[in-house]
Amino acid sequence: MTALPPLPQERRLLTPIPGPKSQELQARRLAAVAGGVGSVLPVFTARAGGGIIEDVDGNRLIDFGSGIAVTSVGASAEAVVRRASAQLAAFTHTCFMVTPYEGYVEVAEALAELTPGDHAKKSALFNSGAEAVENAVKIARAYTKQQAVVVFDHGYHGRTNLTMALTAKNMPYKHGFGPFAPEVYRVPVAYGYRWPTGADNAGPEAAAQAIDQISKQVGAENVAAIIIEPVLGEGGFIEPAKGFLPAVRQFAADNGIVFVADEIQSGFCRTGQWFACEDEGIVPDLITTAKGIAGGLPLAAVTGRAEIMDAAHAGGLGGTYGGNPVACAGALGSIETMKELDLNARAKHIESVMKARLSAMAEKYEVIGDIRGRGAMIAIELVKDRTTKEPHPEATAALAKACHQEGLVVLTCGTYGNVLRFLPPLVIGEDLLNEGLDIIEQAFTSV
């Protein structure tokens, strides 16, 4: 196989976005692909790497999406391609439940080393984030012999039936797809920007409310698991106010409840630490990972305390493709790249550049109500009025569209559809990062 020449790390617009070839492919897609599968931007990719996506028309777009926090090491990282290619040539599949292989074990060993806590840990590998969360619930129920699962306002955990029940937002994730799995209870989260008594009070007050609701409405003795994203992703890149996570984690420990950190979007150097829960010293019982784990190959994991992980009976966990050998090779290449390039430090640098530029924009544009996030997981919340904080989803959509037209891939999120989120690859070049921020600033000027 001849290696392709490196993808030039520069924006290039040869046609309007989307171009004619993308439009032709979009017509074919509309005829062949289910309408329920959406796309942020109907630009068809031909190549991607570093901080660039090249489309079939030859346009090169700056990537501030990373395939939703997946291609943190880039979309064609050398170590990922090298290791996955070698594995592809050796064998593509045996099913670990039939005849196992070393790659799966190596990934489990790496996860035991990297995840928070120095206790004995074990892992089980799956295909997607939703599968990981679903299996974390199974494991917690097997361990505690309880059924109730507690989740939080604005949380997102997946699109399977159980994980839709765990997810807060109706549209587009849940609408029309019920009934959902039972024994799921939702409690407040410390959303500092929107907390009624102010961000400084959000941590202790939200924790007290959540614990009170669990105690009175569910009964702590009935809870198998408390599941939370240490930085809430689809809900709007909400960092729970300080003190909230430690209080909820302590409540779980005091009551024999399995505390699950859903690090699917926030894990693997994305926030400037291997895992976002490390920011307040949280050591979860179980941690779910996916997205950034394997450089773009489908892989997910549940990692946790050995005695909890071993609670499920033999044969109770698994799946035909779980821990696919090519995906495991990709994960080992991704982790190698993260260590070699110190992508935690790189994420922190991206944060400092982005927050400085966005703060300067906020001084000029009243529509920016809040700037938040950590590492290369940064967002701005857009409002019609800074006093009332009324969400402004129309401005958010218009800004995203303006960025797309200029060749910058950005994503939106948030319970109210009013958050512009930025997830650049951690390997993005400084010039592309700043050029992307220039485009965002131009978008504010035009919108």
C-alpha positions, 0 to 999 in steps of 0.5 A, a space after each residue: 500500500 502506497 502512503 498518501 502524501 501528507 495532507 496540507 494543513 491549510 484552509 482552501 475553498 475552491 467551491 461554495 460549501 457544499 460543492 457540486 460533487 458533495 451535492 451530487 453525493 447528497 442526492 444519492 444519500 437522500 435516496 439511499 440513507 434513512 432520513 433519521 440519520 442527520 449531518 451537521 454539514 453535507 460536505 463529503 470527506 475525501 481525506 482528513 488529518 491534523 486539523 483539516 478535512 478535505 472534501 470531494 471537491 478539493 475544499 479544505 476545511 478547518 476541523 473544530 469538531 474532531 468527529 464529535 471529540 473522536 479524532 483527538 490525535 487527528 483522523 489519520 495519526 501515524 501510530 493509529 494507521 501503522 498499528 491498525 494496518 498491521 493488525 488488519 493484515 494479521 486478522 480482522 476478527 475472531 470474537 474475543 469470546 471465542 478465541 481471545 487475542 493480546 490486543 484486547 488485554 493490552 488495552 485493558 492494561 492501558 486503561 487500568 494504568 491511565 484511569 484515576 485511582 490506584 486500586 485493582 481494576 479490570 475492563 470490558 470492551 464494547 463498540 460504542 459509548 451507549 453500549 459502555 454506559 448500558 453495560 456499566 448499569 448492568 455491572 452496577 446492578 449485578 454488584 449492588 443487587 439494586 435497580 434504580 439508576 440516578 442521572 442528571 439534568 442536561 445529561 446525555 448518555 446515548 441512543 439505545 433504549 436504556 441510554 435514551 432513558 438516561 438522557 435528558 434532552 427530548 429532541 432529537 434523541 428521544 422524541 417518539 421513541 418511547 416507552 423507555 426503560 424504567 427505574 431511571 431517576 433524574 436530579 438537578 446538576 450544578 449548572 453555574 451559569 443558570 443557577 438561580 442564586 448564582 454560580 458561587 452557590 450552585 455547587 453546594 445547593 445543587 448537591 444538597 437538592 440532588 441528594 435530598 431528592 435521591 434520599 426522599 424520592 428513590 431511597 439511597 438503599 435502592 440505587 445501583 448507580 449514579 451516572 454523570 458526565 464530569 463535563 456534560 457534553 451534549 447538554 452544553 459543555 456544562 462544568 458542574 460548579 465546584 464542590 458538586 461532584 465531590 459531594 455526590 461522589 461522597 454520598 455514593 460512597 457512603 451509601 454503597 452506590 456505584 459512582 459512574 463517570 461517563 467520560 465518553 466525550 471528556 476523556 483521553 486528554 480532551 480537557 487537559 487531563 487524561 480524564 475530566 473527573 481528575 480535576 476535583 480528584 474524583 476517583 469513580 468506581 466505574 468509568 465509561 470511555 469511547 470516542 477519543 479512545 481509538 483514533 476514530 475506530 469504533 471502541 468503548 470500555 467500562 473500566 473499574 474496581 475489580 470486585 465490581 467488574 467481576 460481579 457479572 456472571 461469566 458470559 454476562 458481558 460481551 458482544 460479537 464485535 466488542 474489543 475488535 482487534 483492529 480497533 484495539 490496535 488503533 487504541 494502542 496507537 492513539 494512546 501512544 500518540 497522546 503520551 508521545 506528544 503530551 496532548 494533555 499539555 497541548 489541550 491546556 494550550 488550546 484552552 488558553 488560546 481559545 478562551 483569550 480570543 473568545 473573551 475578547 469577542 465577548 467584550 464586543 458581542 453581547 450575544 455571548 452570555 458565557 464562555 466555559 469548558 476545559 482543555 480543547 472542550 470549549 463552548 460559548 452560550 448565546 443569549 438574547 439578553 445577558 440579564 434574562 439569559 434567554 437562550 438564542 438558538 437562532 443566533 447559534 444556528 446562524 453563526 454555525 452556518 456562517 462558519 461552515 460557509 467559510 470552511 470551518 467545521 463547528 458544532 452546536 449543542 445544549 438543552 436549549 440549542 444555544 451553545 456553540 461548541 469547539 472540539 479541535 483535534 489536539 494536534 491542530 496547528 497553531 496557525 489553523 487554531 487562530 485562523 478558525 478563531 478569526 472565522 468565528 469572529 468574522 461570523 459574529 461581525 456578519 451575523 
